[in-house]
Amino acid sequence: MLSIDVVRADIAELLYLEPEEVTDSENLFEAGLDSVRLYGLIERWRGRGAAIGFTDLAEQPTLTAWWALLQRSTHA
């Protein structure tokens, strides 16, 4: 099951940060995320029931935007 805390922790893990260091509005690409890691996150989240694609996330690379998309994709 996805929660915002799980998503934040998943992102933090790939950026070698603590979850509380991942802010809601920070551009995650500027923080060090790259396309390969993003694909890894997508696969992880698809395994938890999210129907999300790379382009959806890449267009708005913030935790707030991603969480909104993930919520919609798991409730569709």
HELIX and SHEET records of a PDB file:
HELIX    1   1 ILE A    4  LEU A   15  1                                  12    
HELIX    2   2 PRO A   19  GLU A   21  5                                   3    
HELIX    3   3 SER A   35  ARG A   46  1                                  12    
HELIX    4   4 PHE A   54  GLU A   59  1                                   6    
HELIX    5   5 LEU A   63  THR A   74  1                                  12    
END                                                                             
